[in-house]
Amino acid sequence: MQIFRNFYNFRIIRSEYFVSINGEIYNGEEAKISVFDRGFLYGDSVYESTRIFNSKPFRLESHLTRLFESAKKIDLEITFS
């Protein structure tokens, strides 16, 4: 069970990361959202992934179409930040 011991001892220092909240960039330590945020309360989200070949996204247009269609189904507005 060496793998699990190493896994549980792993720590992430949040201040080394940056996050985007509503288009604003924050240091990981400063990033905060309201407890009334719908995504926080209900976990509203969509997830898409795509492969990269030769440093280029594979079928990017199809990927973005799926992403926007998924968001539309749950009335989630996609903003660019």
C-alpha positions in Angstrom: 0.0 0.0 0.0 2.9 2.3 -0.5 1.1 4.1 -3.3 -1.8 5.1 -1.0 0.5 6.3 1.7 2.3 8.6 -0.7 -1.1 9.7 -2.1 -2.5 10.8 1.3 0.8 12.5 2.2 0.7 14.7 -0.9 -0.1 18.3 -0.2 -1.0 21.1 -2.6 0.0 24.7 -1.7 -2.9 26.8 -2.9 -1.0 30.0 -3.1 1.0 28.6 -6.0 -2.1 28.5 -8.2 -4.1 31.1 -10.0 -7.9 30.8 -10.6 -10.4 32.7 -12.7 -13.7 33.7 -11.0 -16.1 35.6 -13.2 -13.3 36.8 -15.4 -11.1 38.0 -12.6 -7.7 36.3 -11.9 -7.0 35.5 -8.2 -4.1 33.9 -6.3 -5.2 30.5 -4.9 -5.1 31.9 -1.3 -7.4 34.8 -2.2 -9.9 33.0 -4.4 -13.3 32.9 -2.7 -16.9 32.3 -3.9 -20.2 33.0 -2.2 -21.8 30.1 -0.4 -24.9 31.0 -2.4 -23.2 30.5 -5.7 -25.4 28.1 -7.8 -22.4 26.1 -9.0 -21.2 25.7 -5.4 -24.7 24.8 -4.1 -25.8 22.4 -6.9 -22.6 21.5 -8.7 -23.8 22.9 -12.0 -21.2 22.2 -14.6 -20.4 20.7 -18.0 -17.2 18.8 -18.8 -15.6 18.2 -22.2 -12.2 17.0 -23.1 -10.3 16.7 -26.4 -7.1 15.0 -27.6 -4.1 16.9 -28.7 -2.1 15.7 -31.7 1.1 17.5 -32.9 0.3 20.3 -30.4 -3.1 20.9 -31.9 -6.5 20.1 -30.5 -8.2 17.3 -32.4 -11.6 18.3 -33.9 -11.7 21.5 -31.9 -14.9 22.7 -33.6 -16.8 19.5 -32.7 -15.5 19.8 -29.1 -16.7 23.4 -28.7 -20.0 22.6 -30.3 -20.5 19.7 -27.7 -19.5 22.0 -24.9 -21.9 24.8 -25.8 -24.8 22.3 -26.4 -24.2 20.7 -23.0 -24.2 24.1 -21.3 -27.4 25.1 -23.1 -29.2 22.0 -21.9 -28.7 23.1 -18.2 -29.1 26.8 -18.9 -25.5 27.5 -18.1 -24.0 30.6 -19.8 -20.5 30.1 -21.0 -18.3 33.2 -20.6 -14.8 33.7 -21.8 -12.2 34.6 -19.3 
